[in-house]
Amino acid sequence: MSSQEQDRAEIRQLLVDWSAAVRRRDYDGVLRNHSNDILMFNVPPPFQSEGLDAYRETWTLFFGWTTDAPRFELSDVRITAGPEVAFVTAHGKCFGPNGRGGREEVDFRLTLGLRKTDSRWIIEHEHHSVPVP
Protein backbone atom coordinates (compact mmCIF):
# COMPACT_ATOMS: atom_id res chain seq x y z
CA MET A 1 0.00 0.00 0.00
CA SER A 2 1.40 3.42 -0.95
CA SER A 3 1.73 6.15 1.67
CA GLN A 4 -1.14 8.05 0.00
CA GLU A 5 -3.38 4.97 0.16
CA GLN A 6 -2.37 4.48 3.81
CA ASP A 7 -3.25 8.12 4.59
CA ARG A 8 -6.66 7.76 2.94
CA ALA A 9 -7.31 4.55 4.89
CA GLU A 10 -6.36 6.26 8.18
CA ILE A 11 -8.67 9.19 7.40
CA ARG A 12 -11.52 6.86 6.42
CA GLN A 13 -11.12 5.05 9.77
CA LEU A 14 -11.08 8.40 11.58
CA LEU A 15 -14.46 9.17 9.95
CA VAL A 16 -15.89 5.76 10.89
CA ASP A 17 -14.78 6.21 14.50
CA TRP A 18 -16.06 9.82 14.65
CA SER A 19 -19.49 8.86 13.26
CA ALA A 20 -19.76 5.97 15.73
CA ALA A 21 -18.87 8.32 18.60
CA VAL A 22 -21.65 10.71 17.49
CA ARG A 23 -24.17 7.85 17.49
CA ARG A 24 -23.04 6.89 21.03
CA ARG A 25 -23.17 10.55 22.21
CA ASP A 26 -19.54 10.08 23.21
CA TYR A 27 -18.04 13.56 23.55
CA ASP A 28 -14.47 12.29 24.01
CA GLY A 29 -14.76 10.22 20.85
CA VAL A 30 -16.32 13.09 18.89
CA LEU A 31 -13.55 15.50 19.91
CA ARG A 32 -10.65 13.01 19.80
CA ASN A 33 -9.22 13.91 16.38
CA HIS A 34 -10.01 17.63 16.34
CA SER A 35 -7.49 20.43 16.74
CA ASN A 36 -7.58 22.62 19.84
CA ASP A 37 -7.92 25.49 17.35
CA ILE A 38 -10.70 23.94 15.24
CA LEU A 39 -12.70 26.34 13.10
CA MET A 40 -16.19 25.11 12.26
CA PHE A 41 -18.92 26.57 10.06
CA ASN A 42 -22.30 25.06 10.93
CA VAL A 43 -25.90 25.19 9.74
CA PRO A 44 -27.70 26.14 12.96
CA PRO A 45 -26.29 28.99 15.03
CA PRO A 46 -23.64 29.58 15.98
CA PHE A 47 -22.61 29.67 12.35
CA GLN A 48 -18.92 29.86 13.27
CA SER A 49 -17.23 28.17 16.24
CA GLU A 50 -13.57 28.56 17.10
CA GLY A 51 -11.67 26.32 19.49
CA LEU A 52 -12.37 22.92 20.96
CA ASP A 53 -14.62 24.20 23.77
CA ALA A 54 -16.88 26.06 21.33
CA TYR A 55 -16.89 23.03 19.03
CA ARG A 56 -17.96 20.81 21.94
CA GLU A 57 -20.89 23.14 22.64
CA THR A 58 -22.17 22.61 19.09
CA TRP A 59 -22.46 18.90 19.93
CA THR A 60 -24.34 19.72 23.14
CA LEU A 61 -26.83 21.60 20.93
CA PHE A 62 -27.00 18.72 18.44
CA PHE A 63 -27.52 16.07 21.12
CA GLY A 64 -30.22 18.25 22.70
CA TRP A 65 -31.94 18.55 19.32
CA THR A 66 -31.95 14.82 18.62
CA THR A 67 -33.92 12.28 20.54
CA ASP A 68 -32.85 8.72 21.23
CA ALA A 69 -29.57 7.61 19.70
CA PRO A 70 -28.81 10.05 16.90
CA ARG A 71 -28.57 8.84 13.34
CA PHE A 72 -25.36 10.17 11.84
CA GLU A 73 -24.23 8.57 8.61
CA LEU A 74 -21.77 9.63 5.94
CA SER A 75 -21.83 8.56 2.30
CA ASP A 76 -20.13 9.54 -0.96
CA VAL A 77 -16.95 10.13 1.05
CA ARG A 78 -14.12 11.54 -1.06
CA ILE A 79 -10.65 11.93 0.40
CA THR A 80 -7.77 13.86 -1.11
CA ALA A 81 -4.58 13.45 0.90
CA GLY A 82 -1.09 14.84 0.56
CA PRO A 83 1.86 14.23 2.87
CA GLU A 84 0.81 16.89 5.42
CA VAL A 85 -2.72 18.07 4.58
CA ALA A 86 -5.93 16.49 3.37
CA PHE A 87 -9.53 17.37 2.70
CA VAL A 88 -12.68 15.31 2.78
CA THR A 89 -16.09 15.88 1.24
CA ALA A 90 -19.11 13.76 2.08
CA HIS A 91 -22.88 13.61 2.18
CA GLY A 92 -24.46 13.10 5.58
CA LYS A 93 -27.79 12.15 7.11
CA CYS A 94 -29.15 12.70 10.58
CA PHE A 95 -32.60 12.73 12.17
CA GLY A 96 -34.19 15.40 14.27
CA PRO A 97 -37.62 16.47 15.49
CA ASN A 98 -39.99 17.84 12.86
CA GLY A 99 -42.10 20.04 15.15
CA ARG A 100 -45.13 17.74 14.85
CA GLY A 101 -43.97 15.14 17.35
CA GLY A 102 -42.21 13.03 14.72
CA ARG A 103 -38.74 12.87 13.27
CA GLU A 104 -37.44 14.04 9.96
CA GLU A 105 -34.34 13.18 8.04
CA VAL A 106 -31.87 16.00 7.45
CA ASP A 107 -29.43 15.75 4.56
CA PHE A 108 -26.23 17.75 4.91
CA ARG A 109 -22.92 18.24 3.18
CA LEU A 110 -19.64 17.95 5.05
CA THR A 111 -16.20 19.31 4.23
CA LEU A 112 -13.20 18.68 6.47
CA GLY A 113 -9.68 20.05 6.36
CA LEU A 114 -7.06 17.91 8.09
CA ARG A 115 -3.41 18.30 8.98
CA LYS A 116 -0.97 15.50 9.76
CA THR A 117 0.84 16.10 13.04
CA ASP A 118 3.22 13.57 14.60
CA SER A 119 1.97 10.89 12.15
CA ARG A 120 -1.67 11.51 13.18
CA TRP A 121 -4.46 13.16 11.19
CA ILE A 122 -6.15 16.06 13.01
CA ILE A 123 -9.28 17.90 11.84
CA GLU A 124 -8.50 21.62 11.62
CA HIS A 125 -11.64 22.77 9.82
CA GLU A 126 -15.17 21.37 9.62
CA HIS A 127 -17.98 22.80 7.49
CA HIS A 128 -21.58 21.59 7.44
CA SER A 129 -24.15 22.89 4.99
CA VAL A 130 -27.64 21.97 3.82
CA PRO A 131 -29.18 22.35 0.37
CA VAL A 132 -31.47 25.34 0.05
CA PRO A 133 -35.03 24.14 -0.68
HUFEN-V729300 format. One record per helix or strand of 3 or more residues. SS is the DSSP state (hx for helix, st for strand). FROM is the first residue (numbers start at 1). TO is the last residue. If there is no record, write none. Layout:
BEGIN
SS:FROM:TO
SS:FROM:TO
END
This chain:
BEGIN
hx:3:24
hx:27:31
st:34:41
st:48:50
hx:52:65
st:72:81
st:85:97
st:103:117
st:120:129
END
